[in-house]
Amino acid sequence: MKIAVAGTGYVGLVAGVCFAEKGYNVTCVDIDEKKIELMRQGVSPIYEEGLEELMQKNNARGTLHFTCDYVEAYRDADAIFIGVGTPEMPDGSANLSYIAAVSRQIAEVVEKDCLVVVKSTVPVGTNDKVEQFIKDFLVHDVKVEVASNPEFLAQGTAVHDTLHAARIIIGTESQEAEALLKKIYEPFGLPIVSVKRRSAEMIKYACNDFLALKISYMNDIANLCELVGADITDVARGMSFDERIGARFLNAGIGFGGSCFPKDTKALKFLAREHGYKLKTVEACVEVNSTQKTRLFEKAKERMITFSGLKVAVLGLAFKAGTDDLREAPSIDNLRLLLAAGADIYAYDPKGEERAKAIFPEGGQNGGSMNYVTSITEALEGANICFVFTEWADIKAITPKEFKEKMHTPLVYDGRNLYDTAQMKAFGVEYYSIGRH
């Protein structure tokens, strides 16, 4: 079976590589020639554990191909998976221009019956429009059906999440489309939940927004814990034993980032309003997350007379450990505020530095300066204040003694609650975290 994948971002590239790993002949399509050439050489444009190794393995096997020639890729494919971006518009709605562009390309070049499968996260009803759009522009006398197959991978564990998913969601409108999609996923040996297209689209949003709500709820409770003298880590541990609640997504911090939760909460909020309904819970989630991101900066601003001329260590730039993605990362909001306040920032991240440089070039800017370092020691040496934004293993491993000995002023603002409050105090570190004392 020949599979084509449109888009080589987190969704498309991981899907294409995993389909190739299961023995399919896969061609991944992208418009960026430099990116395509790198991938042909086995170099992944994104950091994901195990992804580059699988790329190289399947490149060598001849089951994985990369091209800018969409005509060659789509015209005789049995199934075409769309994994292009649906970025957020200023009003919170999803930008579907990339979906439309790929759909038109497919319509104009396919020469045999095929199934188009939308993996991108799209508003409910989009797959209906995609199918009609393709039919409107079809050149050859072929049958094209559209199915929904939302992804549920988490950045940092994307390959594992694809190969060992809890379930595969497929949304179809015919038995033929359902049968083909089930056949494609048969080698994965995973549970398949088959529903109608609109239900599949809604499942994606409902899942992501529920998890985002859970995170924002815990952050809200953590903020209250600070005011009443409770400890959010104790509260979360007590909650985790309740099977109705579960143990995951209970860690309080400085809010969620990445390519999914921020975008999907705003998109569902917009979709509801378009239909005359207000999703009060989701709207509250968006509001809580927005203010939570800079909560530690606001605390530090109360403590400091000024940031101007101070060496500020920033540990972690990516929105979470295990990825180099900085989209909607809490670090971005805080870096902007620190630079505007005149801080001399020394930032460390084991994977996210290059992406950060595209947003904050090295050197003086906005009254402060941006400096990137290759070790935690470089960041901490002589620092007046330290912010922790990402829970990388080497950052978690820093001891209170290191903060005390390396920093000029051992003043630490921890957005991930990584360190023991009693130990930090015992070593003379002035330590602030989320929801703890």
C-alpha positions in Angstrom: 0.0 0.0 0.0 1.3 3.4 -0.9 0.8 6.2 1.6 1.6 9.9 1.2 1.9 12.4 4.0 1.4 16.1 3.5 3.5 18.1 6.0 6.6 17.2 7.9 6.0 18.9 11.3 5.3 17.0 14.5 2.1 15.4 13.2 3.1 14.6 9.7 6.7 13.5 10.1 6.0 11.3 13.1 3.1 9.7 11.4 5.0 9.1 8.2 8.0 7.6 10.0 5.8 5.3 12.0 3.8 4.1 9.0 7.2 3.3 7.3 8.3 1.5 10.4 5.2 -0.7 10.0 6.3 -1.6 6.5 4.3 0.8 4.3 5.8 2.6 1.3 5.6 6.2 2.6 6.3 9.5 0.9 6.4 12.7 3.0 5.8 16.0 1.2 6.9 19.4 2.2 7.5 22.7 0.3 10.8 23.5 2.0 13.6 22.0 -0.2 16.3 22.5 2.4 14.2 20.6 5.0 13.5 17.8 2.5 17.2 17.4 1.7 18.1 17.2 5.4 15.5 14.5 6.0 16.8 12.6 3.0 20.1 12.5 4.8 18.4 11.2 7.9 18.5 14.5 9.8 15.3 15.3 11.7 14.2 19.0 11.6 12.6 18.5 15.1 13.9 16.9 18.3 11.9 13.9 19.3 13.4 10.9 21.1 13.9 8.0 18.7 12.6 9.9 15.7 15.9 10.4 13.9 16.9 6.8 14.4 13.7 5.5 12.8 14.1 8.0 10.0 17.6 6.7 9.2 16.5 3.1 9.6 13.6 3.4 7.1 15.5 5.6 4.7 18.0 2.8 4.5 15.2 0.2 4.1 13.7 2.2 1.2 10.3 2.5 2.8 10.5 6.2 3.6 10.9 8.9 1.0 10.9 12.7 1.2 10.0 15.1 -1.7 8.7 18.5 -2.7 7.0 16.9 -5.8 3.5 16.6 -4.6 2.3 15.4 -8.0 4.5 12.3 -7.9 3.5 11.7 -4.2 -0.2 12.1 -4.5 -1.3 10.9 -7.9 -1.3 7.1 -7.3 -1.4 7.0 -3.5 -3.9 4.7 -1.8 -4.2 7.0 1.2 -3.0 10.6 1.7 -2.7 11.8 5.3 -2.8 15.6 5.8 -0.6 16.7 8.8 -0.1 20.4 8.0 -0.4 23.1 10.6 -3.6 24.9 11.6 -2.1 27.9 13.4 -4.1 30.2 15.6 -5.6 33.3 14.0 -5.8 36.6 16.0 -9.4 35.9 16.9 -8.6 32.4 18.2 -10.0 30.6 15.2 -7.9 28.0 13.3 -6.2 29.0 10.1 -7.2 26.4 7.5 -5.3 27.8 4.6 -2.7 25.1 4.6 -5.4 22.4 4.7 -7.1 24.1 1.7 -3.9 24.3 -0.3 -3.1 20.6 0.2 -6.7 19.7 -0.6 -6.6 21.5 -3.9 -3.3 19.9 -4.8 -4.8 16.5 -4.1 -7.9 17.3 -6.2 -5.9 18.4 -9.2 -3.4 15.5 -9.4 -5.0 12.2 -8.0 -5.4 9.7 -10.8 -6.9 6.8 -8.8 -9.5 6.3 -6.1 -8.0 7.2 -2.7 -8.8 8.0 0.9 -7.7 11.4 2.2 -7.2 11.4 6.0 -7.0 14.6 8.0 -4.7 14.2 11.0 -4.4 17.9 11.6 -6.5 19.4 14.4 -9.5 21.1 12.7 -12.8 22.6 13.9 -15.8 20.4 13.8 -17.2 20.2 10.3 -14.0 20.9 8.5 -13.7 17.4 7.1 -17.1 17.8 5.4 -15.8 21.0 3.8 -12.5 19.3 2.8 -14.4 16.5 1.0 -16.6 19.0 -0.9 -13.6 21.2 -1.7 -11.7 18.3 -3.2 -14.8 17.2 -5.3 -15.2 20.8 -6.5 -11.6 20.8 -7.9 -11.3 17.2 -9.1 -9.6 16.9 -12.5 -9.8 13.1 -13.1 -12.8 10.8 -12.8 -11.9 9.2 -9.5 -13.5 8.7 -6.1 -12.0 10.5 -3.1 -13.4 10.1 0.4 -12.2 12.1 3.4 -11.7 10.6 6.9 -10.8 12.2 10.3 -7.9 10.6 12.2 -6.8 13.0 14.9 -3.5 12.5 16.6 -3.0 12.3 20.3 0.8 12.4 20.6 2.6 14.4 23.2 5.7 16.3 22.2 8.7 14.6 23.8 7.1 11.2 23.6 5.6 11.5 20.1 7.1 8.3 18.6 6.1 6.2 21.5 2.7 7.7 21.7 2.1 6.9 18.0 3.4 3.3 18.1 1.8 2.5 21.5 -1.3 4.7 21.5 -4.1 4.1 24.0 -6.5 4.1 21.1 -6.8 5.1 17.4 -9.7 7.4 16.7 -11.1 7.2 13.1 -14.1 9.2 11.8 -15.6 8.1 8.5 -18.9 8.4 6.6 -18.8 5.1 4.7 -18.0 1.4 5.4 -15.4 1.5 2.6 -13.4 4.3 4.2 -13.7 2.8 7.6 -12.5 -0.6 6.4 -9.4 0.9 4.6 -8.4 3.0 7.6 -8.8 0.0 9.9 -6.6 -2.0 7.5 -3.9 0.7 7.5 -3.8 0.6 11.3 -4.0 -3.1 11.6 -0.2 -3.6 12.0 -0.2 -1.3 15.0 -2.3 -3.8 17.0 -4.0 -1.0 18.9 -7.7 -0.4 19.9 -9.7 1.4 17.3 -12.6 3.7 18.1 -14.7 4.2 14.9 -17.1 7.1 14.9 -18.6 9.6 12.5 -16.3 12.4 11.2 -17.7 15.2 13.3 -17.5 13.1 16.5 -13.8 12.3 15.7 -13.1 16.0 15.3 -14.8 16.9 18.6 -13.0 14.0 20.5 -9.7 15.7 19.7 -10.7 19.0 21.1 -12.6 17.5 24.0 -9.5 15.5 25.1 -7.0 18.3 24.8 -9.2 20.9 26.4 -10.0 18.5 29.3 -6.3 18.1 30.1 -5.7 21.8 29.7 -8.6 22.4 32.2 -7.0 19.9 34.6 -3.7 21.8 34.5 -5.3 25.2 35.0 -7.4 23.9 37.8 -4.4 22.7 39.7 -2.6 26.0 39.1 -5.6 27.9 40.4 -5.7 25.7 43.5 -1.9 26.1 43.9 -2.3 29.9 43.9 -4.9 29.6 46.6 -2.6 27.2 48.6 -0.1 30.0 48.8 -2.7 32.3 50.4 -4.0 29.8 52.9 -0.8 28.0 53.9 -1.4 24.7 52.2 1.1 22.8 50.0 0.0 22.0 46.5 2.3 18.9 46.2 0.6 17.4 49.3 -2.8 18.3 47.9 -1.9 16.7 44.5 -0.6 13.5 46.1 -3.8 13.2 48.1 -5.9 13.7 45.0 -3.9 11.2 42.9 -5.2 8.2 44.8 -8.7 8.9 43.7 -9.3 6.8 40.6 -11.9 9.2 39.3 -9.2 11.9 39.2 -6.1 10.0 38.3 -2.4 10.9 39.0 -1.5 12.6 35.7 -1.6 16.4 34.9 -1.8 17.3 38.6 1.6 19.1 38.8 1.2 22.8 39.4 3.5 25.2 37.6 3.7 28.3 35.3 1.1 27.1 32.8 0.9 25.0 29.7 2.5 25.8 26.3 3.2 24.0 23.1 1.4 23.6 19.8 -1.8 22.0 21.1 -3.3 23.1 24.4 -3.1 26.9 23.9 -4.3 26.7 20.4 -7.0 24.1 20.9 -8.6 25.8 24.0 -8.9 29.1 22.0 -10.2 27.3 18.9 -12.9 25.5 20.9 -13.8 28.7 22.6 -14.1 30.4 19.2 -16.2 27.5 17.8 -18.6 27.6 20.6 -19.1 31.4 20.3 -19.7 31.0 16.6 -22.6 28.7 17.4 -24.0 31.1 20.0 -22.7 29.2 23.0 -20.2 30.2 25.7 -17.9 27.4 27.1 -17.4 29.0 30.5 -15.0 26.3 31.7 -12.7 26.5 28.7 -12.8 30.3 28.7 -11.7 30.3 32.4 -8.9 27.8 31.5 -7.6 30.2 28.9 -7.7 33.1 31.3 -6.0 31.2 34.2 -3.2 30.0 31.9 -2.5 33.4 30.5 -1.9 35.0 34.0 -0.1 31.9 35.3 2.8 32.1 32.9 4.2 35.3 34.4 3.2 34.7 38.0 6.8 34.2 39.1 8.1 37.3 37.3 5.4 39.3 39.1 6.7 37.8 42.4 10.3 38.6 41.5 9.3 42.2 40.5 7.9 42.7 44.0 11.1 41.4 45.5 13.6 43.4 43.3 14.1 47.1 43.1 15.3 46.6 39.5 16.4 44.0 37.0 18.5 46.4 35.1 22.2 45.4 35.0 21.5 42.1 36.9 22.7 38.7 35.6 19.6 36.6 35.3 20.0 32.9 34.9 17.2 31.2 32.9 17.2 27.4 33.1 15.0 25.9 30.4 13.4 27.5 27.3 11.3 24.7 25.7 7.7 24.5 26.9 8.4 21.1 28.4 11.3 18.6 28.7 11.9 16.2 25.8 11.3 18.7 23.0 12.9 21.7 21.4 9.5 23.3 20.8 9.1 26.9 22.1 5.6 27.5 20.8 3.6 29.3 23.5 6.4 28.4 26.0 6.1 30.3 29.3 9.8 31.2 29.0 8.9 33.5 26.0 6.6 35.7 28.0 9.1 36.0 30.8 12.1 36.7 28.6 10.3 39.6 27.0 9.4 41.1 30.3 13.0 40.6 31.7 14.6 42.1 28.6 12.3 45.1 28.8 13.3 45.5 32.4 16.9 45.7 31.4 18.1 42.2 32.6 21.2 40.6 31.3 19.9 37.1 30.6 22.1 33.9 30.5 19.9 31.2 29.2 20.5 27.4 29.1 18.4 24.7 27.4 19.9 21.4 26.1 17.7 21.3 23.0 15.8 24.6 22.5 18.6 27.1 22.0 18.5 27.4 18.2 14.7 27.9 18.2 15.1 30.5 20.9 17.6 32.4 18.9 15.1 32.9 16.2 12.9 34.7 18.6 15.5 36.4 20.8 18.8 36.9 18.9 21.9 37.0 21.0 23.1 40.4 22.1 21.7 43.6 23.4 18.0 44.3 23.0 15.1 46.2 24.7 17.4 47.6 27.3 18.8 44.2 28.4 20.9 41.5 26.7 20.3 38.0 25.6 23.1 35.4 26.1 23.0 31.7 25.5 25.3 29.3 27.4 26.1 25.6 27.0 26.1 24.6 30.6 24.1 25.2 33.8 27.3 26.3 35.6 27.8 29.2 33.0 24.3 30.3 33.6 24.5 30.3 37.4 28.0 31.6 37.9 27.7 35.0 39.6 24.0 35.3 38.8 21.8 37.6 40.9 18.6 35.7 40.3 17.6 32.4 38.6 14.3 31.4 36.9 13.5 27.8 36.2 11.1 27.2 33.3 11.6 23.6 32.0 12.0 20.4 33.9 15.0 18.9 32.0 16.7 16.1 34.0 20.0 18.0 34.3 18.1 21.0 35.7 16.2 18.9 38.1 19.5 17.4 39.3 20.9 20.8 40.5 21.5 20.7 44.3 20.7 23.5 46.7 24.5 23.6 47.4 25.2 24.5 43.8 22.8 27.3 43.8 24.3 28.7 47.0 27.9 28.4 45.9 27.6 29.4 42.2 25.2 32.3 42.4 26.2 35.8 43.6 22.7 36.0 45.3 21.1 32.5 45.7 17.6 33.7 44.7 15.6 31.1 42.8 12.2 31.3 41.2 11.1 27.8 40.2 8.2 27.4 37.8 8.2 23.6 37.9 8.4 22.9 41.6 11.6 20.8 41.1 13.4 21.3 44.4 12.7 20.5 48.1 11.7 23.7 49.9 13.2 22.6 53.2 16.6 21.7 51.7 16.7 25.0 49.8 16.1 26.9 53.0 18.6 24.8 54.9 21.3 25.7 52.4 20.5 29.4 52.5 18.7 29.7 49.2 15.9 32.1 48.9 13.4 30.0 47.0 10.0 30.7 45.5 7.9 28.1 43.7 4.2 27.5 42.9 1.7 26.7 45.6 4.3 25.8 48.2 5.9 27.5 51.3 
